[in-house]
């Protein structure tokens, strides 16, 4: 099994765990039991978003923290490492600085893409990365 296949499988397992915890919390509430609020900060949809995109956001944030900046080419290298060599572009991860996307290019909108273009995380990207770090503790150190 390839590393990206293992990562995808692990992400699915984590998504199932999140859904199971959500169902458990709802059933406990229905019975009038107290629930652990540490994991209840996010609803299940938000938690799935963190599990789906959190690691890629974390890796980008870590690279920026380590190097002070990041280029589109470096971002593509991270995404290929995570998802396999067939990744060409991941347009759904990119948007404008104010969008709900994770990343944005620091070049004027409409300019041709170049591997040397500097990119940054949006506020949403940083939020997702930090939530993923909170949930994964030691894994986030890598």
C-alpha positions in Angstrom: 0.0 0.0 0.0 1.3 3.4 -1.0 1.8 6.1 1.7 -0.9 8.3 0.3 -3.3 5.4 0.3 -2.5 4.7 4.0 -3.1 8.4 4.7 -6.4 8.4 2.9 -7.5 5.2 4.9 -6.3 6.8 8.2 -8.3 9.9 7.4 -11.4 7.8 6.8 -10.9 6.0 10.1 -10.6 9.3 11.9 -13.7 10.6 10.2 -15.6 7.5 11.4 -14.3 8.1 14.9 -15.4 11.7 14.8 -18.9 10.7 13.7 -19.0 8.0 16.3 -18.1 10.5 19.0 -20.8 12.9 17.7 -23.4 10.1 17.9 -22.2 9.1 21.3 -22.5 12.7 22.6 -26.0 13.1 21.1 -27.2 9.9 22.7 -25.7 10.8 26.1 -27.4 14.2 25.9 -30.7 12.4 25.1 -30.2 10.3 28.3 -29.4 13.4 30.3 -25.8 12.3 30.9 -23.0 14.8 31.1 -20.6 14.7 28.1 -16.9 15.5 27.7 -16.9 19.0 26.3 -13.2 18.9 25.3 -14.0 17.2 22.1 -17.3 19.0 21.6 -15.9 22.3 20.5 -16.6 21.6 16.9 -19.7 20.0 15.3 -19.1 16.9 13.2 -19.1 18.7 9.9 -16.4 21.1 11.1 -14.4 18.2 12.6 -14.5 16.4 9.3 -13.1 19.5 7.6 -10.3 19.7 10.1 -9.5 15.9 9.5 -9.7 16.2 5.8 -7.6 19.4 5.3 -5.9 19.9 8.6 -2.7 18.0 7.9 -2.0 19.7 4.6 -2.7 23.1 6.2 -0.4 22.2 9.1 2.4 21.2 6.8 2.2 24.4 4.9 2.1 26.5 8.1 5.1 24.6 9.5 7.0 25.2 6.3 6.2 28.9 6.5 7.2 29.0 10.2 10.5 27.2 9.5 11.4 29.2 6.4 9.6 32.5 6.7 7.9 32.0 3.3 6.6 29.4 0.9 6.3 29.2 -2.9 3.7 27.5 -5.1 6.3 25.0 -6.1 7.1 24.1 -2.5 3.4 23.8 -1.8 3.0 21.4 -4.8 5.9 19.3 -3.4 4.1 18.9 -0.1 0.8 18.0 -1.8 2.5 15.4 -4.0 4.3 14.0 -0.9 0.9 13.6 0.8 -1.4 12.7 -2.1 0.9 11.1 -4.7 2.8 12.2 -7.8 -0.3 12.7 -9.9 -1.3 15.9 -8.1 -1.1 18.7 -10.6 -2.9 21.5 -8.9 -5.4 21.7 -6.1 -7.5 24.7 -7.0 -10.1 23.9 -4.4 -7.5 24.6 -1.7 -6.6 28.1 -3.1 -8.6 31.3 -3.1 -8.3 34.9 -2.1 -6.9 36.0 1.2 -10.4 36.7 2.5 -12.0 33.5 1.2 -12.8 30.2 3.0 -10.0 28.5 1.1 -6.8 27.4 2.9 -4.2 29.2 0.8 -3.8 32.1 -1.5 -1.1 33.4 -3.9 0.4 36.7 -3.0 0.3 37.8 -6.6 -2.4 39.9 -8.2 -5.5 38.0 -9.3 -5.4 36.8 -12.9 -1.7 36.6 -13.2 -0.2 33.4 -14.7 0.8 30.8 -12.1 4.5 30.3 -11.5 6.2 27.8 -9.2 8.1 30.8 -7.7 4.9 32.6 -6.7 4.8 33.2 -3.0 1.7 31.7 -1.2 0.3 32.1 2.3 -2.4 30.6 4.5 -5.7 32.4 4.8 -7.1 33.0 8.3 -9.2 29.9 7.7 -6.1 27.9 6.7 -4.3 28.9 9.9 -7.4 28.1 11.9 -7.7 24.6 10.4 -4.0 24.0 10.8 -4.1 25.0 14.5 -7.2 22.9 15.2 -5.5 19.9 13.5 -2.4 20.5 15.7 -4.6 20.6 18.8 -6.2 17.3 17.9 -3.0 15.5 16.9 -0.6 16.7 19.5 2.7 14.8 19.0 1.8 14.1 15.3 1.8 17.8 14.7 5.4 18.2 15.7 6.5 16.4 12.5 
